[in-house]
Every structure is written in C-alpha cells, then in structure tokens.
Amino acid sequence: MSTHSEPPEHSGDEPTLSAVLGLLDDLYPARWAESWDAVGLVCGDPGAPVRRVLFAVDPVQQVADEAVAFGADLVVTHHPLYLRGTTSVAATTFKGRVVHTLLRAGAHGIALYVAHTNADSADPGVSDALAEAIGLRVTGPLVPDPDDPAGRRGTGRIGELPAAEPLSAFTARVAAGLPATAAGVRAAGDPDRPIRRVAVCGGSGDSFFDAVRAAGVDAYVTADLRHHPASEAVEAGGGTGRPEAPAPALVDAAHWATEWPWLRRAERDLLAAAEKRGLRLETRVSTQVTDPWTAHAPMTAPAG
C-alpha cells in the first residue's frame, strides 16, 4: 500500500473510534491484562471517524511519523506508552512528543490504543502468532488462565513440530520465521539434540522456567534471557522428580521480533470482526524495526 503525505478525507459513514474500540475490546478485554499493566485507549476522541489503522509493537516517534504519513486514524501497539503513569504529556519528553504528533495530525488527530498482557493471554494471542511463525501446532497454553474454563487462554503456548529436528536446525527455523534484528537468535543446549515439543512465550519469558520444566518440552523459545536465570535453567535438569532428564534447550530471540508476528494476527482478527459488523477499515502492519539494538559483531578472541 502506498504511503500518503496528506491524510485522506473522511466520509460521514465511516466507523467511529468508539465502534472500532468495541471490536478491539472484544478481542482483547482489559480484564485479561495483568494488574500492573496499562492497556486500552491512550489518546483519541471516541466520536472521531476511523478509516485507517496502523499496527506496531512500540509507540515510538518513528511509528507516530509513519502513522501520520499513512493517514492513519488509529494506531494499535502492543507495548504501552505510559506503563508507569505520568503527570504530563508535554512535548519536552519523547513520549510527550509522540502524543503531540498523534493529536496534531489531520482533522481529528490519531488515536493510540494498547493491547499488551491482555493480548498475551488472548486466544489467539501473541504466543499463538509466535508459534505459527516458527511452524508449531499449538496444543495449549504454557501457563493456563484459571478463569478460562475452556483452558485455551493463558501466558505462553506449547506446540509441536511436524517432526523432530536438531536444535541447530530448529534455531535456524526460528531465525527464518521471525523478522530480522541485529541481535539475531541464540541457543543454549546440545546443537544435535532432537527438538519436537516446544514452549514459546512472546516477549520476556525467563520468569516461566518452572512452568517450562513442568511441561516436559524439548525447547523453550522466548526473549530477553538473562545470564543467571538461563544458566540455572540449563543446569537444573528436567525439573522436580526428573533429575536425570535434560533441561529444555533455550532459544533466545529479540523481544521485538518475538512479538511482531502478533501484529499480522491482530490485523486479520480486527478486519474479520469489522466485516461481521459491516464496518470498512484499511490497515497496515508497520515493518519498521523498533528493536533498540542496531548492530552485532561476532566475538572471536578466546578467553585467556
């Protein structure tokens, strides 16, 4: 789709922001979010018309600029803009400048909506999209939501490959299935170890190692793995009652990359929901890499 330098004119029969928010809230109810999270509408007039929607992981300036160029009326991001709250949206900070950029655009401004941990636990959600991107058939959640009687919602997912493959090949599969970042993908474990049953968690996932061990998977794909939790997870073996079992292999990708596939899933689901209501929307998924790491150099000097 072409980029527009000027926002399009709105017709009177276009859906309102309130109507589109209703669709998003049905897909990602705020009650599914963690208590510490900040989800929902950040800025925007519920009565304003919405024709174009941009999906992105991060509400950063380059995404705001893309929204203006696209002529968007609404930006849906995974990460919150103000996770810890604020007393000011002045343009003296980069977050304030994002708000000002959005609200000054076009005749009605551009709204910003966040679906974060509520999208993580949705069915389908962030980890379903990650599993799909790397070729897994999802069998259930890693950490089920106790409030879901169907047992489908929750944090992370467990899935299976069509056939077992070595960890080295599986790591390459993950790298090929996700958008490229400077950091790439790294793995911990025997490169020849067969991988078939896999746990995944989009975003930071080293707080779920106990659940991963209990699931008895061959590998765990997530992001932001820290040295000490990862080292302990590798050394801990298969978990309680299985000291002889090998610990799951770890596959660590960039945070942004593990969550980006959800944008395509959210786009499809919003368009399907809008079509059922007779609402017409144009959408775009941002392909700008907003991962903060921008360069990578292999290290060749041995210790000593």
C-alpha positions as CSV (number, residue, x, y, z in Angstrom):
1,M,0.0,0.0,0.0
2,S,1.4,3.4,-0.9
3,T,2.4,6.0,1.7
4,H,0.3,9.2,1.8
5,S,1.9,12.5,2.6
6,E,-1.5,14.0,3.4
7,P,-4.3,12.3,5.5
8,P,-7.3,11.2,3.5
9,E,-10.7,12.9,3.7
10,H,-13.2,11.2,6.0
11,S,-16.7,10.4,4.9
12,G,-19.7,10.6,7.2
13,D,-20.5,6.8,7.1
14,E,-17.1,5.6,8.4
15,P,-17.0,3.8,11.7
16,T,-16.2,5.9,14.8
17,L,-13.3,5.3,17.1
18,S,-15.7,4.1,19.7
19,A,-17.0,1.4,17.3
20,V,-13.5,0.1,16.5
21,L,-12.5,0.2,20.2
22,G,-15.5,-2.0,20.8
23,L,-14.1,-4.6,18.4
24,L,-10.7,-4.4,19.9
25,D,-12.0,-4.7,23.4
26,D,-13.9,-7.9,22.4
27,L,-10.7,-9.4,21.1
28,Y,-8.5,-8.2,24.0
29,P,-10.7,-7.4,27.1
30,A,-8.9,-5.2,29.6
31,R,-9.8,-7.6,32.4
32,W,-7.3,-10.2,30.9
33,A,-4.4,-7.7,31.5
34,E,-2.1,-8.1,34.4
35,S,-2.9,-5.7,37.3
36,W,0.3,-3.7,36.7
37,D,-0.4,-3.2,33.0
38,A,-1.7,-0.1,31.2
39,V,-3.9,-1.1,28.3
40,G,-6.7,0.5,26.3
41,L,-7.1,3.9,24.8
42,V,-4.2,6.3,25.5
43,C,-5.4,9.2,23.4
44,G,-8.1,10.0,20.9
45,D,-11.7,11.2,20.6
46,P,-14.2,8.3,20.7
47,G,-16.5,10.1,18.4
48,A,-13.9,10.7,15.7
49,P,-14.1,8.7,12.4
50,V,-11.7,5.9,11.8
51,R,-10.8,4.8,8.3
52,R,-7.1,3.6,8.6
53,V,-5.5,1.6,11.3
54,L,-1.7,1.1,11.8
55,F,-0.4,-1.8,13.9
56,A,3.0,-1.7,15.6
57,V,4.9,-3.1,18.5
58,D,6.3,0.1,20.0
59,P,4.6,3.5,20.4
60,V,7.8,5.4,19.4
61,Q,8.4,8.5,17.3
62,Q,9.2,6.7,14.1
63,V,5.9,4.8,14.4
64,A,4.0,8.0,15.1
65,D,5.6,9.6,12.0
66,E,4.6,6.5,9.9
67,A,1.0,6.8,11.2
68,V,0.9,10.5,10.0
69,A,2.4,9.6,6.6
70,F,-0.1,6.7,6.2
71,G,-3.0,8.9,7.1
72,A,-3.9,6.6,10.0
73,D,-6.8,7.5,12.4
74,L,-5.8,4.9,14.9
75,V,-2.5,3.2,16.0
76,V,-2.7,-0.1,17.8
77,T,0.5,-1.0,19.6
78,H,1.5,-3.9,21.8
79,H,3.6,-2.0,24.2
80,P,2.2,0.7,26.4
81,L,3.3,4.3,26.1
82,Y,2.9,5.2,29.7
83,L,3.3,1.9,31.7
84,R,4.1,3.6,35.0
85,G,1.8,6.6,34.6
86,T,2.6,10.2,34.2
87,T,1.6,13.7,35.3
88,S,2.4,15.4,32.0
89,V,2.2,14.8,28.2
90,A,4.3,17.9,27.4
91,A,6.4,17.7,24.3
92,T,9.5,18.2,26.4
93,T,9.9,14.3,26.6
94,F,9.9,11.8,23.7
95,K,6.7,10.3,25.0
96,G,5.0,13.6,25.1
97,R,6.2,14.3,21.6
98,V,4.6,11.1,20.4
99,V,1.3,12.2,21.9
100,H,1.6,15.7,20.3
101,T,2.5,14.2,16.9
102,L,-0.6,12.0,17.0
103,L,-3.1,14.5,18.3
104,R,-2.0,17.3,15.8
105,A,-2.4,15.0,12.8
106,G,-5.3,15.6,10.4
107,A,-8.7,17.0,11.3
108,H,-9.3,14.7,14.2
109,G,-5.9,13.5,15.4
110,I,-4.7,10.0,15.5
111,A,-5.8,7.8,18.4
112,L,-3.5,5.3,20.3
113,Y,-4.7,2.0,21.7
114,V,-2.6,-0.5,23.6
115,A,-3.2,-4.3,23.8
116,H,-0.4,-5.7,26.0
117,T,-0.7,-8.5,28.5
118,N,-4.4,-8.9,27.6
119,A,-3.2,-9.7,24.0
120,D,-0.6,-12.1,25.6
121,S,-3.3,-14.2,27.3
122,A,-5.9,-14.0,24.5
123,D,-6.8,-17.0,22.3
124,P,-5.4,-16.4,19.8
125,G,-2.8,-14.1,21.2
126,V,0.9,-13.1,21.0
127,S,2.3,-16.5,21.6
128,D,-0.1,-18.2,19.2
129,A,1.3,-15.9,16.5
130,L,4.9,-16.7,17.5
131,A,4.2,-20.4,17.4
132,E,2.6,-20.1,14.0
133,A,5.6,-18.1,12.7
134,I,8.0,-20.9,13.6
135,G,5.8,-23.7,12.3
136,L,4.4,-25.1,15.6
137,R,1.0,-26.7,16.0
138,V,-0.3,-25.2,19.3
139,T,-1.7,-27.8,21.8
140,G,-2.4,-25.4,24.7
141,P,-1.2,-22.6,27.0
142,L,2.1,-22.8,28.9
143,V,0.5,-21.1,32.0
144,P,-3.3,-21.5,31.8
145,D,-5.5,-18.7,32.9
146,P,-7.5,-20.1,35.9
147,D,-10.5,-18.0,34.9
148,D,-10.8,-19.7,31.5
149,P,-13.0,-22.8,31.7
150,A,-12.0,-23.9,28.2
151,G,-8.3,-24.0,29.2
152,R,-7.2,-22.2,26.0
153,R,-6.2,-18.8,27.3
154,G,-3.1,-18.0,29.3
155,T,0.6,-17.0,29.1
156,G,2.8,-18.7,26.5
157,R,1.9,-21.7,24.4
158,I,3.1,-25.3,24.0
159,G,3.3,-26.7,20.5
160,E,4.7,-29.4,18.3
161,L,6.8,-29.6,15.2
162,P,5.7,-31.9,12.3
163,A,8.8,-33.9,13.0
164,A,11.8,-33.8,15.3
165,E,14.9,-31.8,14.2
166,P,18.3,-31.0,15.7
167,L,18.5,-27.9,17.9
168,S,20.8,-26.3,15.3
169,A,18.2,-26.7,12.6
170,F,15.4,-25.5,15.0
171,T,17.4,-22.4,15.9
172,A,17.7,-21.6,12.2
173,R,14.0,-22.2,11.8
174,V,13.2,-19.7,14.5
175,A,15.6,-17.2,12.9
176,A,14.0,-17.7,9.5
177,G,10.4,-17.4,10.9
178,L,10.9,-14.1,12.7
179,P,11.8,-10.6,11.3
180,A,15.5,-9.9,11.2
181,T,17.1,-8.0,14.0
182,A,20.8,-7.1,14.7
183,A,20.9,-9.4,17.7
184,G,19.7,-12.5,15.7
185,V,18.8,-15.7,17.6
186,R,21.0,-17.6,20.0
187,A,20.5,-21.1,21.6
188,A,21.7,-22.9,24.7
189,G,22.0,-26.7,24.6
190,D,23.4,-29.5,22.5
191,P,23.2,-28.5,18.8
192,D,22.4,-32.1,17.9
193,R,19.7,-32.6,20.4
194,P,16.3,-33.5,18.8
195,I,13.6,-30.9,19.2
196,R,9.9,-31.8,18.7
197,R,7.8,-30.4,21.6
198,V,8.3,-26.7,22.2
199,A,7.2,-24.0,24.6
200,V,7.1,-20.4,23.4
201,C,6.5,-17.0,25.1
202,G,6.5,-13.8,23.1
203,G,8.5,-11.1,24.9
204,S,10.4,-11.5,28.2
205,G,9.9,-15.1,29.4
206,D,12.6,-16.1,31.9
207,S,10.1,-15.9,34.8
208,F,8.3,-19.0,33.4
209,F,11.1,-21.6,33.7
210,D,9.3,-23.6,36.3
211,A,6.3,-24.0,34.0
212,V,8.6,-24.8,31.1
213,R,10.3,-27.6,33.1
214,A,7.0,-28.9,34.3
215,A,5.7,-29.1,30.7
216,G,8.4,-31.5,29.7
217,V,9.3,-29.8,26.4
218,D,12.4,-30.1,24.4
219,A,13.0,-26.4,23.9
220,Y,11.8,-23.0,25.0
221,V,11.6,-20.0,22.7
222,T,11.3,-16.6,24.2
223,A,13.3,-13.3,24.6
224,D,15.4,-11.3,27.0
225,L,17.0,-14.3,28.7
226,R,19.4,-13.1,31.4
227,H,22.6,-14.9,32.3
228,H,21.8,-16.2,35.7
229,P,18.2,-17.4,35.2
230,A,19.3,-19.0,31.9
231,S,22.3,-20.7,33.4
232,E,20.3,-22.0,36.3
233,A,17.6,-23.3,33.9
234,V,20.2,-25.1,31.8
235,E,21.8,-26.7,34.9
236,A,18.5,-27.6,36.7
237,G,17.7,-30.6,34.5
238,G,14.1,-31.7,33.7
239,G,12.6,-30.4,36.9
240,T,11.0,-31.9,40.1
241,G,11.1,-35.7,40.0
242,R,13.1,-35.8,36.8
243,P,16.8,-35.0,37.8
244,E,18.0,-37.4,35.1
245,A,16.1,-35.6,32.3
246,P,17.9,-33.0,30.2
247,A,16.9,-29.4,30.8
248,P,14.9,-27.8,27.9
249,A,17.1,-26.2,25.3
250,L,16.8,-22.4,25.3
251,V,16.3,-20.3,22.1
252,D,16.5,-16.6,22.7
253,A,15.4,-14.1,20.1
254,A,14.9,-10.3,20.2
255,H,12.0,-9.1,22.2
256,W,10.5,-7.1,19.3
257,A,10.9,-10.0,16.9
258,T,9.0,-12.4,19.1
259,E,6.0,-10.1,19.4
260,W,5.9,-8.7,15.8
261,P,4.1,-11.7,14.4
262,W,1.1,-10.8,16.5
263,L,0.6,-7.7,14.5
264,R,-0.4,-9.7,11.5
265,R,-2.7,-11.8,13.6
266,A,-4.3,-8.8,15.2
267,E,-4.8,-7.2,11.8
268,R,-6.6,-10.3,10.5
269,D,-8.8,-10.6,13.5
270,L,-9.8,-6.9,13.6
271,L,-10.6,-7.0,9.9
272,A,-12.7,-10.1,10.3
273,A,-14.6,-8.6,13.3
274,A,-15.2,-5.3,11.4
275,E,-16.5,-7.2,8.4
276,K,-19.1,-9.0,10.5
277,R,-20.3,-5.6,11.7
278,G,-20.4,-4.2,8.2
279,L,-17.5,-1.8,9.0
280,R,-14.8,-1.0,6.4
281,L,-11.3,-0.4,7.5
282,E,-7.9,-0.1,5.8
283,T,-5.0,-1.4,7.8
284,R,-1.2,-1.6,7.7
285,V,1.3,-3.5,9.8
286,S,4.4,-1.5,10.4
287,T,7.6,-3.2,9.3
288,Q,9.9,-0.7,10.9
289,V,12.4,-2.5,13.2
290,T,12.0,-0.7,16.6
291,D,14.2,-3.2,18.4
292,P,16.7,-0.9,20.3
293,W,19.7,-3.0,19.3
294,T,21.1,-1.8,15.9
295,A,24.5,-3.6,15.4
296,H,26.0,-7.0,16.1
297,A,29.7,-8.2,15.9
298,P,30.7,-11.8,16.4
299,M,33.4,-12.2,19.1
300,T,36.4,-14.2,18.0
301,A,39.1,-13.6,20.7
302,P,39.3,-16.6,23.1
303,A,39.4,-16.1,26.8
304,G,42.9,-16.2,28.4
